[in-house]
Amino acid sequence: MSDPTLWWLIAGAIVTAELLTGTFYLLMLALGAVSAALAAHLGAGLPLQLVLASLVGGGAVVAWHFKRSAGRAELPAQANPNVNLDIGETVQISAWNPDGTANVHYRGAQWTAMHRAGVNPSPGTHRVAEMVGSRLLVDKT
């Protein structure tokens, strides 16, 4: 079996493993195998193919790891709009109770809304910032 064929089979096996596990890092290693296959097609020797596969695959894994860790930190679930679809929705508050809460009609039910500490509550339109238990933490819009 020729070197390019072997490298293409290795790349295919790594991609198959990635599809079964969902680990994106395996695609980076498959890039290394593809680069070695291309080098084999161009007539490079086996030592160069191995070095190229390890440098490209390993470099891609390291680059992806740093890119991913340098991204923004994930918000906690109660404030993450990807987890809780109520985040960012608006509610109308007509009056605040003396204890700092308000009763609002939202999504066909009565909810208790509360404001952030240190904020002077005022009636009007508010945006849901977080879910604290079964209460809506709102900010004035």
N, CA, C and O atoms as CSV, one atom per row, in Angstrom:
chain,resi,resn,atom,element,x,y,z
A,1,MET,N,N,0.857,-1.171,0.000
A,1,MET,CA,C,0.000,0.000,0.000
A,1,MET,C,C,0.908,1.241,0.000
A,1,MET,O,O,1.902,1.303,0.725
A,2,SER,N,N,0.546,2.207,-0.818
A,2,SER,CA,C,1.382,3.397,-0.936
A,2,SER,C,C,1.160,4.337,0.253
A,2,SER,O,O,0.137,4.281,0.936
A,3,ASP,N,N,2.151,5.199,0.474
A,3,ASP,CA,C,2.065,6.143,1.592
A,3,ASP,C,C,0.842,7.061,1.511
A,3,ASP,O,O,0.139,7.221,2.509
A,4,PRO,N,N,0.566,7.674,0.341
A,4,PRO,CA,C,-0.618,8.554,0.303
A,4,PRO,C,C,-1.911,7.817,0.656
A,4,PRO,O,O,-2.761,8.356,1.365
A,5,THR,N,N,-2.059,6.595,0.165
A,5,THR,CA,C,-3.270,5.819,0.467
A,5,THR,C,C,-3.390,5.559,1.962
A,5,THR,O,O,-4.474,5.672,2.536
A,6,LEU,N,N,-2.274,5.213,2.587
A,6,LEU,CA,C,-2.284,4.961,4.025
A,6,LEU,C,C,-2.686,6.212,4.804
A,6,LEU,O,O,-3.480,6.134,5.741
A,7,TRP,N,N,-2.136,7.368,4.415
A,7,TRP,CA,C,-2.474,8.619,5.105
A,7,TRP,C,C,-3.949,8.986,4.900
A,7,TRP,O,O,-4.592,9.482,5.825
A,8,TRP,N,N,-4.493,8.748,3.695
A,8,TRP,CA,C,-5.913,9.042,3.461
A,8,TRP,C,C,-6.796,8.117,4.294
A,8,TRP,O,O,-7.832,8.542,4.804
A,9,LEU,N,N,-6.390,6.853,4.433
A,9,LEU,CA,C,-7.156,5.935,5.283
A,9,LEU,C,C,-7.104,6.354,6.751
A,9,LEU,O,O,-8.103,6.263,7.465
A,10,ILE,N,N,-5.928,6.816,7.196
A,10,ILE,CA,C,-5.809,7.301,8.574
A,10,ILE,C,C,-6.695,8.528,8.786
A,10,ILE,O,O,-7.388,8.635,9.797
A,11,ALA,N,N,-6.665,9.457,7.818
A,11,ALA,CA,C,-7.512,10.655,7.928
A,11,ALA,C,C,-8.987,10.271,7.964
A,11,ALA,O,O,-9.755,10.832,8.746
A,12,GLY,N,N,-9.389,9.315,7.121
A,12,GLY,CA,C,-10.780,8.867,7.121
A,12,GLY,C,C,-11.175,8.212,8.432
A,12,GLY,O,O,-12.289,8.415,8.917
A,13,ALA,N,N,-10.271,7.427,9.011
A,13,ALA,CA,C,-10.554,6.778,10.294
A,13,ALA,C,C,-10.698,7.818,11.410
A,13,ALA,O,O,-11.559,7.685,12.279
A,14,ILE,N,N,-9.858,8.845,11.382
A,14,ILE,CA,C,-9.947,9.888,12.413
A,14,ILE,C,C,-11.251,10.673,12.265
A,14,ILE,O,O,-11.895,11.000,13.263
A,15,VAL,N,N,-11.643,10.976,11.026
A,15,VAL,CA,C,-12.907,11.691,10.806
A,15,VAL,C,C,-14.085,10.826,11.256
A,15,VAL,O,O,-15.038,11.334,11.846
A,16,THR,N,N,-14.020,9.529,10.980
A,16,THR,CA,C,-15.081,8.627,11.439
A,16,THR,C,C,-15.165,8.615,12.964
A,16,THR,O,O,-16.255,8.654,13.536
A,17,ALA,N,N,-14.006,8.560,13.612
A,17,ALA,CA,C,-14.001,8.601,15.085
A,17,ALA,C,C,-14.577,9.910,15.594
A,17,ALA,O,O,-15.269,9.931,16.612
A,18,GLU,N,N,-14.296,11.008,14.889
A,18,GLU,CA,C,-14.850,12.303,15.305
A,18,GLU,C,C,-16.366,12.302,15.172
A,18,GLU,O,O,-17.061,12.815,16.050
A,19,LEU,N,N,-16.887,11.737,14.096
A,19,LEU,CA,C,-18.341,11.690,13.904
A,19,LEU,C,C,-19.019,10.837,14.963
A,19,LEU,O,O,-20.162,11.103,15.336
A,20,LEU,N,N,-18.336,9.825,15.446
A,20,LEU,CA,C,-18.917,8.962,16.477
A,20,LEU,C,C,-18.837,9.580,17.866
A,20,LEU,O,O,-19.694,9.317,18.710
A,21,THR,N,N,-17.813,10.403,18.115
A,21,THR,CA,C,-17.617,10.962,19.461
A,21,THR,C,C,-18.001,12.427,19.567
A,21,THR,O,O,-18.313,12.893,20.662
A,22,GLY,N,N,-17.990,13.166,18.474
A,22,GLY,CA,C,-18.302,14.593,18.521
A,22,GLY,C,C,-17.169,15.436,19.070
A,22,GLY,O,O,-17.392,16.565,19.508
A,23,THR,N,N,-15.951,14.904,19.053
A,23,THR,CA,C,-14.791,15.638,19.555
A,23,THR,C,C,-14.164,16.405,18.406
A,23,THR,O,O,-13.565,15.811,17.510
A,24,PHE,N,N,-14.299,17.716,18.430
A,24,PHE,CA,C,-13.797,18.550,17.333
A,24,PHE,C,C,-12.289,18.458,17.204
A,24,PHE,O,O,-11.752,18.673,16.117
A,25,TYR,N,N,-11.594,18.145,18.285
A,25,TYR,CA,C,-10.136,18.068,18.252
A,25,TYR,C,C,-9.651,16.975,17.298
A,25,TYR,O,O,-8.562,17.093,16.736
A,26,LEU,N,N,-10.429,15.928,17.108
A,26,LEU,CA,C,-10.022,14.875,16.187
A,26,LEU,C,C,-9.971,15.386,14.753
A,26,LEU,O,O,-9.176,14.889,13.954
A,27,LEU,N,N,-10.796,16.362,14.410
A,27,LEU,CA,C,-10.719,16.946,13.066
A,27,LEU,C,C,-9.388,17.656,12.859
A,27,LEU,O,O,-8.855,17.671,11.749
A,28,MET,N,N,-8.859,18.236,13.908
A,28,MET,CA,C,-7.555,18.894,13.803
A,28,MET,C,C,-6.464,17.857,13.524
A,28,MET,O,O,-5.549,18.107,12.740
A,29,LEU,N,N,-6.568,16.701,14.166
A,29,LEU,CA,C,-5.603,15.642,13.899
A,29,LEU,C,C,-5.767,15.087,12.489
A,29,LEU,O,O,-4.785,14.700,11.856
A,30,ALA,N,N,-6.987,15.047,12.000
A,30,ALA,CA,C,-7.228,14.611,10.625
A,30,ALA,C,C,-6.573,15.581,9.637
A,30,ALA,O,O,-6.094,15.162,8.583
A,31,LEU,N,N,-6.549,16.866,9.970
A,31,LEU,CA,C,-5.842,17.828,9.119
A,31,LEU,C,C,-4.370,17.475,9.001
A,31,LEU,O,O,-3.777,17.613,7.931
A,32,GLY,N,N,-3.787,17.024,10.091
A,32,GLY,CA,C,-2.395,16.594,10.050
A,32,GLY,C,C,-2.205,15.416,9.125
A,32,GLY,O,O,-1.239,15.383,8.364
A,33,ALA,N,N,-3.112,14.437,9.170
A,33,ALA,CA,C,-3.018,13.275,8.288
A,33,ALA,C,C,-3.210,13.674,6.830
A,33,ALA,O,O,-2.552,13.127,5.944
A,34,VAL,N,N,-4.101,14.617,6.578
A,34,VAL,CA,C,-4.312,15.100,5.212
A,34,VAL,C,C,-3.060,15.809,4.708
A,34,VAL,O,O,-2.669,15.619,3.557
A,35,SER,N,N,-2.430,16.617,5.546
A,35,SER,CA,C,-1.207,17.296,5.114
A,35,SER,C,C,-0.099,16.298,4.811
A,35,SER,O,O,0.682,16.509,3.883
A,36,ALA,N,N,-0.018,15.220,5.574
A,36,ALA,CA,C,0.976,14.177,5.297
A,36,ALA,C,C,0.649,13.456,3.992
A,36,ALA,O,O,1.556,13.109,3.236
A,37,ALA,N,N,-0.637,13.225,3.719
A,37,ALA,CA,C,-1.028,12.587,2.459
A,37,ALA,C,C,-0.653,13.457,1.274
A,37,ALA,O,O,-0.167,12.954,0.261
A,38,LEU,N,N,-0.877,14.762,1.394
A,38,LEU,CA,C,-0.500,15.674,0.310
A,38,LEU,C,C,1.010,15.711,0.125
A,38,LEU,O,O,1.501,15.763,-1.003
A,39,ALA,N,N,1.744,15.684,1.227
A,39,ALA,CA,C,3.203,15.651,1.130
A,39,ALA,C,C,3.659,14.352,0.472
A,39,ALA,O,O,4.619,14.362,-0.299
A,40,ALA,N,N,2.989,13.233,0.760
A,40,ALA,CA,C,3.341,11.953,0.134
A,40,ALA,C,C,3.057,11.991,-1.364
A,40,ALA,O,O,3.814,11.429,-2.156
A,41,HIS,N,N,1.974,12.650,-1.751
A,41,HIS,CA,C,1.666,12.806,-3.175
A,41,HIS,C,C,2.758,13.612,-3.884
A,41,HIS,O,O,3.049,13.374,-5.056
A,42,LEU,N,N,3.353,14.556,-3.177
A,42,LEU,CA,C,4.409,15.389,-3.757
A,42,LEU,C,C,5.774,14.722,-3.709
A,42,LEU,O,O,6.759,15.296,-4.174
A,43,GLY,N,N,5.847,13.520,-3.153
A,43,GLY,CA,C,7.084,12.771,-3.159
A,43,GLY,C,C,7.948,12.929,-1.923
A,43,GLY,O,O,9.113,12.534,-1.953
A,44,ALA,N,N,7.440,13.478,-0.855
A,44,ALA,CA,C,8.224,13.628,0.376
A,44,ALA,C,C,8.452,12.260,1.005
A,44,ALA,O,O,7.643,11.346,0.845
A,45,GLY,N,N,9.546,12.133,1.710
A,45,GLY,CA,C,9.860,10.878,2.378
A,45,GLY,C,C,9.029,10.684,3.630
A,45,GLY,O,O,8.387,11.613,4.119
A,46,LEU,N,N,9.051,9.450,4.147
A,46,LEU,CA,C,8.252,9.121,5.322
A,46,LEU,C,C,8.598,9.968,6.548
A,46,LEU,O,O,7.685,10.396,7.254
A,47,PRO,N,N,9.905,10.233,6.835
A,47,PRO,CA,C,10.188,11.083,8.002
A,47,PRO,C,C,9.568,12.481,7.893
A,47,PRO,O,O,9.066,13.011,8.884
A,48,LEU,N,N,9.599,13.076,6.703
A,48,LEU,CA,C,8.993,14.399,6.517
A,48,LEU,C,C,7.469,14.321,6.654
A,48,LEU,O,O,6.842,15.225,7.207
A,49,GLN,N,N,6.886,13.246,6.152
A,49,GLN,CA,C,5.445,13.073,6.285
A,49,GLN,C,C,5.038,12.992,7.755
A,49,GLN,O,O,4.058,13.610,8.170
A,50,LEU,N,N,5.792,12.234,8.531
A,50,LEU,CA,C,5.484,12.097,9.958
A,50,LEU,C,C,5.639,13.422,10.695
A,50,LEU,O,O,4.806,13.775,11.529
A,51,VAL,N,N,6.714,14.158,10.383
A,51,VAL,CA,C,6.929,15.451,11.023
A,51,VAL,C,C,5.812,16.420,10.635
A,51,VAL,O,O,5.290,17.146,11.481
A,52,LEU,N,N,5.451,16.424,9.351
A,52,LEU,CA,C,4.394,17.329,8.891
A,52,LEU,C,C,3.054,16.981,9.540
A,52,LEU,O,O,2.316,17.877,9.950
A,53,ALA,N,N,2.734,15.682,9.636
A,53,ALA,CA,C,1.473,15.273,10.260
A,53,ALA,C,C,1.427,15.701,11.717
A,53,ALA,O,O,0.401,16.192,12.189
A,54,SER,N,N,2.533,15.518,12.433
A,54,SER,CA,C,2.527,15.884,13.851
A,54,SER,C,C,2.517,17.392,14.045
A,54,SER,O,O,1.844,17.887,14.949
A,55,LEU,N,N,3.251,18.138,13.213
A,55,LEU,CA,C,3.265,19.600,13.366
A,55,LEU,C,C,1.918,20.224,13.003
A,55,LEU,O,O,1.400,21.067,13.736
A,56,VAL,N,N,1.361,19.809,11.883
A,56,VAL,CA,C,0.073,20.393,11.458
A,56,VAL,C,C,-1.045,19.951,12.398
A,56,VAL,O,O,-1.820,20.785,12.865
A,57,GLY,N,N,-1.140,18.655,12.681
A,57,GLY,CA,C,-2.200,18.164,13.571
A,57,GLY,C,C,-2.066,18.690,14.982
A,57,GLY,O,O,-3.033,19.183,15.562
A,58,GLY,N,N,-0.855,18.584,15.542
A,58,GLY,CA,C,-0.639,19.093,16.907
A,58,GLY,C,C,-0.788,20.600,16.990
A,58,GLY,O,O,-1.354,21.123,17.949
A,59,GLY,N,N,-0.276,21.302,15.978
A,59,GLY,CA,C,-0.414,22.768,15.964
A,59,GLY,C,C,-1.866,23.204,15.871
A,59,GLY,O,O,-2.277,24.169,16.515
A,60,ALA,N,N,-2.643,22.485,15.063
A,60,ALA,CA,C,-4.068,22.820,14.944
A,60,ALA,C,C,-4.806,22.565,16.258
A,60,ALA,O,O,-5.681,23.345,16.636
A,61,VAL,N,N,-4.463,21.487,16.954
A,61,VAL,CA,C,-5.087,21.199,18.251
A,61,VAL,C,C,-4.756,22.295,19.252
A,61,VAL,O,O,-5.643,22.783,19.951
A,62,VAL,N,N,-3.484,22.686,19.327
A,62,VAL,CA,C,-3.075,23.740,20.265
A,62,VAL,C,C,-3.739,25.061,19.904
A,62,VAL,O,O,-4.231,25.770,20.782
A,63,ALA,N,N,-3.758,25.400,18.601
A,63,ALA,CA,C,-4.384,26.660,18.178
A,63,ALA,C,C,-5.874,26.671,18.511
A,63,ALA,O,O,-6.391,27.680,18.989
A,64,TRP,N,N,-6.571,25.555,18.264
A,64,TRP,CA,C,-8.002,25.495,18.570
A,64,TRP,C,C,-8.244,25.599,20.071
A,64,TRP,O,O,-9.193,26.250,20.508
A,65,HIS,N,N,-7.383,24.953,20.863
A,65,HIS,CA,C,-7.536,25.017,22.322
A,65,HIS,C,C,-7.400,26.461,22.816
A,65,HIS,O,O,-8.199,26.914,23.635
A,66,PHE,N,N,-6.396,27.179,22.321
A,66,PHE,CA,C,-6.216,28.560,22.763
A,66,PHE,C,C,-7.312,29.472,22.237
A,66,PHE,O,O,-7.735,30.393,22.936
A,67,LYS,N,N,-7.777,29.234,21.021
A,67,LYS,CA,C,-8.872,30.043,20.481
A,67,LYS,C,C,-10.132,29.845,21.306
A,67,LYS,O,O,-10.851,30.797,21.609
A,68,ARG,N,N,-10.386,28.593,21.664
A,68,ARG,CA,C,-11.588,28.290,22.430
A,68,ARG,C,C,-11.523,28.829,23.857
A,68,ARG,O,O,-12.520,29.322,24.384
A,69,SER,N,N,-10.344,28.735,24.484
A,69,SER,CA,C,-10.233,29.214,25.859
A,69,SER,C,C,-10.148,30.731,25.928
A,69,SER,O,O,-10.429,31.316,26.974
A,70,ALA,N,N,-9.765,31.381,24.828
A,70,ALA,CA,C,-9.696,32.844,24.817
A,70,ALA,C,C,-11.060,33.476,24.551
A,70,ALA,O,O,-11.213,34.691,24.672
A,71,GLY,N,N,-12.051,32.661,24.191
A,71,GLY,CA,C,-13.396,33.175,23.943
A,71,GLY,C,C,-14.028,33.686,25.225
A,71,GLY,O,O,-13.486,33.508,26.316
A,72,ARG,N,N,-15.164,34.313,25.080
A,72,ARG,CA,C,-15.818,34.857,26.269
A,72,ARG,C,C,-16.261,33.737,27.199
A,72,ARG,O,O,-16.609,32.639,26.765
A,73,ALA,N,N,-16.239,34.036,28.444
A,73,ALA,CA,C,-16.637,33.044,29.450
A,73,ALA,C,C,-18.141,32.788,29.334
A,73,ALA,O,O,-18.921,33.696,29.045
A,74,GLU,N,N,-18.511,31.586,29.557
A,74,GLU,CA,C,-19.918,31.198,29.499
A,74,GLU,C,C,-20.664,31.800,30.688
A,74,GLU,O,O,-20.199,31.730,31.825
A,75,LEU,N,N,-21.807,32.382,30.417
A,75,LEU,CA,C,-22.631,32.951,31.477
A,75,LEU,C,C,-23.235,31.836,32.320
A,75,LEU,O,O,-23.431,30.727,31.822
A,76,PRO,N,N,-23.534,32.110,33.584
A,76,PRO,CA,C,-24.236,31.096,34.373
A,76,PRO,C,C,-25.615,30.826,33.769
A,76,PRO,O,O,-26.185,31.684,33.094
A,77,ALA,N,N,-26.136,29.648,34.013
A,77,ALA,CA,C,-27.387,29.214,33.375
A,77,ALA,C,C,-28.530,30.184,33.612
A,77,ALA,O,O,-29.338,30.403,32.710
A,78,GLN,N,N,-28.624,30.778,34.809
A,78,GLN,CA,C,-29.761,31.661,35.098
A,78,GLN,C,C,-29.700,32.972,34.322
A,78,GLN,O,O,-30.705,33.678,34.234
A,79,ALA,N,N,-28.523,33.317,33.748
A,79,ALA,CA,C,-28.400,34.555,32.979
A,79,ALA,C,C,-28.040,34.286,31.524
A,79,ALA,O,O,-27.784,35.232,30.778
A,80,ASN,N,N,-28.012,33.037,31.100
A,80,ASN,CA,C,-27.594,32.678,29.755
A,80,ASN,C,C,-28.811,32.538,28.849
A,80,ASN,O,O,-29.647,31.665,29.077
A,81,PRO,N,N,-28.927,33.388,27.817
A,81,PRO,CA,C,-30.089,33.288,26.926
A,81,PRO,C,C,-30.094,32.020,26.085
A,81,PRO,O,O,-31.134,31.662,25.531
A,82,ASN,N,N,-28.961,31.331,25.973
A,82,ASN,CA,C,-28.931,30.054,25.255
A,82,ASN,C,C,-29.545,28.938,26.085
A,82,ASN,O,O,-29.969,27.923,25.533
A,83,VAL,N,N,-29.599,29.107,27.392
A,83,VAL,CA,C,-30.176,28.105,28.279
A,83,VAL,C,C,-31.610,28.480,28.625
A,83,VAL,O,O,-32.500,27.630,28.609
A,84,ASN,N,N,-31.832,29.740,28.933
A,84,ASN,CA,C,-33.146,30.214,29.369
A,84,ASN,C,C,-33.658,31.231,28.356
A,84,ASN,O,O,-33.129,32.339,28.265
A,85,LEU,N,N,-34.669,30.865,27.609
A,85,LEU,CA,C,-35.161,31.720,26.538
A,85,LEU,C,C,-35.906,32.958,27.031
A,85,LEU,O,O,-36.248,33.825,26.227
A,86,ASP,N,N,-36.164,33.059,28.340
A,86,ASP,CA,C,-36.826,34.244,28.868
A,86,ASP,C,C,-35.868,35.429,28.977
A,86,ASP,O,O,-36.318,36.574,29.017
A,87,ILE,N,N,-34.566,35.180,29.026
A,87,ILE,CA,C,-33.585,36.257,29.154
A,87,ILE,C,C,-33.688,37.162,27.931
A,87,ILE,O,O,-33.655,36.695,26.792
A,88,GLY,N,N,-33.812,38.452,28.179
A,88,GLY,CA,C,-33.914,39.429,27.098
A,88,GLY,C,C,-35.341,39.808,26.740
A,88,GLY,O,O,-35.553,40.784,26.020
A,89,GLU,N,N,-36.320,39.062,27.223
A,89,GLU,CA,C,-37.717,39.396,26.949
A,89,GLU,C,C,-38.122,40.612,27.787
A,89,GLU,O,O,-37.494,40.915,28.802
A,90,THR,N,N,-39.157,41.291,27.357
A,90,THR,CA,C,-39.596,42.490,28.078
A,90,THR,C,C,-40.904,42.210,28.815
A,90,THR,O,O,-41.738,41.419,28.374
A,91,VAL,N,N,-41.049,42.883,29.947
A,91,VAL,CA,C,-42.272,42.820,30.742
A,91,VAL,C,C,-42.661,44.244,31.106
A,91,VAL,O,O,-41.820,45.140,31.176
A,92,GLN,N,N,-43.942,44.428,31.332
A,92,GLN,CA,C,-44.463,45.737,31.722
A,92,GLN,C,C,-44.787,45.706,33.209
A,92,GLN,O,O,-45.589,44.887,33.657
A,93,ILE,N,N,-44.165,46.597,33.976
A,93,ILE,CA,C,-44.405,46.674,35.414
A,93,ILE,C,C,-45.148,47.974,35.699
A,93,ILE,O,O,-44.661,49.069,35.420
A,94,SER,N,N,-46.348,47.815,36.265
A,94,SER,CA,C,-47.161,49.010,36.537
A,94,SER,C,C,-46.871,49.593,37.917
A,94,SER,O,O,-46.963,50.807,38.098
A,95,ALA,N,N,-46.522,48.754,38.894
A,95,ALA,CA,C,-46.235,49.255,40.245
A,95,ALA,C,C,-45.350,48.261,40.976
A,95,ALA,O,O,-45.421,47.052,40.755
A,96,TRP,N,N,-44.513,48.803,41.855
A,96,TRP,CA,C,-43.626,47.977,42.682
A,96,TRP,C,C,-44.209,47.862,44.082
A,96,TRP,O,O,-44.789,48.814,44.603
A,97,ASN,N,N,-44.053,46.697,44.681
A,97,ASN,CA,C,-44.471,46.479,46.061
A,97,ASN,C,C,-43.413,47.066,47.001
A,97,ASN,O,O,-42.271,47.270,46.587
A,98,PRO,N,N,-43.773,47.338,48.247
A,98,PRO,CA,C,-42.796,47.897,49.194
A,98,PRO,C,C,-41.591,46.985,49.450
A,98,PRO,O,O,-40.521,47.466,49.824
A,99,ASP,N,N,-41.756,45.684,49.252
A,99,ASP,CA,C,-40.625,44.765,49.499
A,99,ASP,C,C,-39.664,44.669,48.309
A,99,ASP,O,O,-38.733,43.864,48.342
A,100,GLY,N,N,-39.869,45.469,47.265
A,100,GLY,CA,C,-38.971,45.480,46.112
A,100,GLY,C,C,-39.337,44.483,45.030
A,100,GLY,O,O,-38.546,44.239,44.119
A,101,THR,N,N,-40.512,43.910,45.118
A,101,THR,CA,C,-40.970,42.975,44.088
A,101,THR,C,C,-42.141,43.589,43.348
A,101,THR,O,O,-42.712,44.589,43.783
A,102,ALA,N,N,-42.492,42.983,42.229
A,102,ALA,CA,C,-43.659,43.420,41.463
A,102,ALA,C,C,-44.325,42.179,40.891
A,102,ALA,O,O,-43.655,41.195,40.579
A,103,ASN,N,N,-45.627,42.230,40.758
A,103,ASN,CA,C,-46.375,41.158,40.125
A,103,ASN,C,C,-46.570,41.532,38.663
A,103,ASN,O,O,-47.081,42.606,38.346
A,104,VAL,N,N,-46.154,40.629,37.773
A,104,VAL,CA,C,-46.272,40.894,36.334
A,104,VAL,C,C,-46.966,39.726,35.660
A,104,VAL,O,O,-46.859,38.577,36.088
A,105,HIS,N,N,-47.671,40.047,34.609
A,105,HIS,CA,C,-48.303,39.027,33.781
A,105,HIS,C,C,-47.356,38.768,32.620
A,105,HIS,O,O,-47.105,39.651,31.800
A,106,TYR,N,N,-46.830,37.540,32.560
A,106,TYR,CA,C,-45.838,37.201,31.546
A,106,TYR,C,C,-46.075,35.766,31.088
A,106,TYR,O,O,-46.219,34.875,31.924
A,107,ARG,N,N,-46.119,35.531,29.817
A,107,ARG,CA,C,-46.350,34.220,29.215
A,107,ARG,C,C,-47.620,33.565,29.743
A,107,ARG,O,O,-47.645,32.355,29.970
A,108,GLY,N,N,-48.657,34.343,29.938
A,108,GLY,CA,C,-49.943,33.808,30.356
A,108,GLY,C,C,-50.044,33.433,31.813
A,108,GLY,O,O,-50.981,32.735,32.200
A,109,ALA,N,N,-49.101,33.878,32.644
A,109,ALA,CA,C,-49.140,33.538,34.068
A,109,ALA,C,C,-48.652,34.730,34.890
A,109,ALA,O,O,-48.046,35.665,34.366
A,110,GLN,N,N,-48.930,34.672,36.178
A,110,GLN,CA,C,-48.442,35.701,37.099
A,110,GLN,C,C,-47.030,35.335,37.548
A,110,GLN,O,O,-46.786,34.204,37.966
A,111,TRP,N,N,-46.113,36.273,37.464
A,111,TRP,CA,C,-44.732,36.089,37.880
A,111,TRP,C,C,-44.382,37.158,38.903
A,111,TRP,O,O,-45.017,38.210,38.968
A,112,THR,N,N,-43.376,36.874,39.688
A,112,THR,CA,C,-42.831,37.871,40.597
A,112,THR,C,C,-41.538,38.384,39.990
A,112,THR,O,O,-40.633,37.621,39.656
A,113,ALA,N,N,-41.481,39.697,39.859
A,113,ALA,CA,C,-40.275,40.338,39.324
A,113,ALA,C,C,-39.571,41.058,40.459
A,113,ALA,O,O,-40.206,41.513,41.410
A,114,MET,N,N,-38.262,41.156,40.350
A,114,MET,CA,C,-37.485,41.914,41.337
A,114,MET,C,C,-36.409,42.691,40.599
A,114,MET,O,O,-36.004,42.324,39.496
A,115,HIS,N,N,-35.956,43.765,41.222
A,115,HIS,CA,C,-34.930,44.601,40.604
A,115,HIS,C,C,-33.582,44.302,41.243
A,115,HIS,O,O,-33.505,43.642,42.280
A,116,ARG,N,N,-32.525,44.792,40.616
A,116,ARG,CA,C,-31.173,44.596,41.158
A,116,ARG,C,C,-31.000,45.402,42.440
A,116,ARG,O,O,-31.655,46.427,42.634
A,117,ALA,N,N,-30.123,44.936,43.303
A,117,ALA,CA,C,-29.836,45.658,44.546
A,117,ALA,C,C,-29.225,47.016,44.216
A,117,ALA,O,O,-28.374,47.129,43.334
A,118,GLY,N,N,-29.664,48.027,44.925
A,118,GLY,CA,C,-29.131,49.372,44.737
A,118,GLY,C,C,-29.796,50.162,43.628
A,118,GLY,O,O,-29.422,51.307,43.378
A,119,VAL,N,N,-30.778,49.570,42.956
A,119,VAL,CA,C,-31.478,50.256,41.873
A,119,VAL,C,C,-32.812,50.758,42.400
A,119,VAL,O,O,-33.534,50.025,43.076
A,120,ASN,N,N,-33.138,52.001,42.092
A,120,ASN,CA,C,-34.413,52.580,42.505
A,120,ASN,C,C,-35.491,52.096,41.537
A,120,ASN,O,O,-35.460,52.469,40.364
A,121,PRO,N,N,-36.444,51.276,41.989
A,121,PRO,CA,C,-37.440,50.731,41.065
A,121,PRO,C,C,-38.398,51.801,40.554
A,121,PRO,O,O,-38.817,52.690,41.296
A,122,SER,N,N,-38.730,51.696,39.289
A,122,SER,CA,C,-39.709,52.603,38.699
A,122,SER,C,C,-40.584,51.802,37.743
A,122,SER,O,O,-40.120,50.834,37.142
A,123,PRO,N,N,-41.850,52.200,37.599
A,123,PRO,CA,C,-42.741,51.479,36.692
A,123,PRO,C,C,-42.311,51.676,35.237
A,123,PRO,O,O,-41.575,52.607,34.910
A,124,GLY,N,N,-42.780,50.792,34.390
A,124,GLY,CA,C,-42.486,50.898,32.967
A,124,GLY,C,C,-42.046,49.570,32.382
A,124,GLY,O,O,-42.265,48.508,32.964
A,125,THR,N,N,-41.425,49.653,31.230
A,125,THR,CA,C,-40.958,48.461,30.531
A,125,THR,C,C,-39.601,48.046,31.087
A,125,THR,O,O,-38.697,48.866,31.247
A,126,HIS,N,N,-39.483,46.761,31.374
A,126,HIS,CA,C,-38.247,46.207,31.909
A,126,HIS,C,C,-37.844,44.992,31.074
A,126,HIS,O,O,-38.692,44.325,30.481
A,127,ARG,N,N,-36.556,44.718,31.036
A,127,ARG,CA,C,-36.023,43.561,30.324
A,127,ARG,C,C,-35.587,42.505,31.339
A,127,ARG,O,O,-34.948,42.831,32.339
A,128,VAL,N,N,-35.930,41.246,31.085
A,128,VAL,CA,C,-35.539,40.143,31.968
A,128,VAL,C,C,-34.037,39.925,31.811
A,128,VAL,O,O,-33.556,39.648,30.712
A,129,ALA,N,N,-33.292,40.054,32.924
A,129,ALA,CA,C,-31.843,39.870,32.902
A,129,ALA,C,C,-31.441,38.494,33.396
A,129,ALA,O,O,-30.470,37.920,32.901
A,130,GLU,N,N,-32.169,37.953,34.365
A,130,GLU,CA,C,-31.848,36.651,34.944
A,130,GLU,C,C,-33.109,36.013,35.472
A,130,GLU,O,O,-34.126,36.672,35.687
A,131,MET,N,N,-33.015,34.707,35.676
A,131,MET,CA,C,-34.057,33.969,36.385
A,131,MET,C,C,-33.446,33.560,37.719
A,131,MET,O,O,-32.450,32.837,37.755
A,132,VAL,N,N,-34.036,34.017,38.800
A,132,VAL,CA,C,-33.557,33.665,40.150
A,132,VAL,C,C,-34.652,32.803,40.768
A,132,VAL,O,O,-35.648,33.306,41.288
A,133,GLY,N,N,-34.441,31.493,40.696
A,133,GLY,CA,C,-35.495,30.575,41.118
A,133,GLY,C,C,-36.675,30.728,40.180
A,133,GLY,O,O,-36.546,30.516,38.974
A,134,SER,N,N,-37.832,31.097,40.731
A,134,SER,CA,C,-39.006,31.331,39.897
A,134,SER,C,C,-39.311,32.816,39.753
A,134,SER,O,O,-40.412,33.200,39.358
A,135,ARG,N,N,-38.326,33.644,40.076
A,135,ARG,CA,C,-38.507,35.105,39.964
A,135,ARG,C,C,-37.725,35.654,38.788
A,135,ARG,O,O,-36.682,35.126,38.402
A,136,LEU,N,N,-38.255,36.722,38.233
A,136,LEU,CA,C,-37.589,37.410,37.129
A,136,LEU,C,C,-36.779,38.567,37.687
A,136,LEU,O,O,-37.339,39.445,38.343
A,137,LEU,N,N,-35.480,38.591,37.444
A,137,LEU,CA,C,-34.649,39.744,37.806
A,137,LEU,C,C,-34.656,40.643,36.572
A,137,LEU,O,O,-34.228,40.238,35.491
A,138,VAL,N,N,-35.147,41.871,36.751
A,138,VAL,CA,C,-35.353,42.754,35.593
A,138,VAL,C,C,-34.503,44.011,35.700
A,138,VAL,O,O,-34.147,44.462,36.789
A,139,ASP,N,N,-34.190,44.564,34.523
A,139,ASP,CA,C,-33.504,45.850,34.410
A,139,ASP,C,C,-34.399,46.780,33.621
A,139,ASP,O,O,-35.082,46.357,32.687
A,140,LYS,N,N,-34.396,48.050,33.998
A,140,LYS,CA,C,-35.195,49.062,33.306
A,140,LYS,C,C,-34.638,49.243,31.888
A,140,LYS,O,O,-33.425,49.296,31.688
A,141,THR,N,N,-35.543,49.338,30.914
A,141,THR,CA,C,-35.100,49.539,29.522
A,141,THR,C,C,-35.036,51.001,29.193
A,141,THR,O,O,-34.685,51.366,28.071
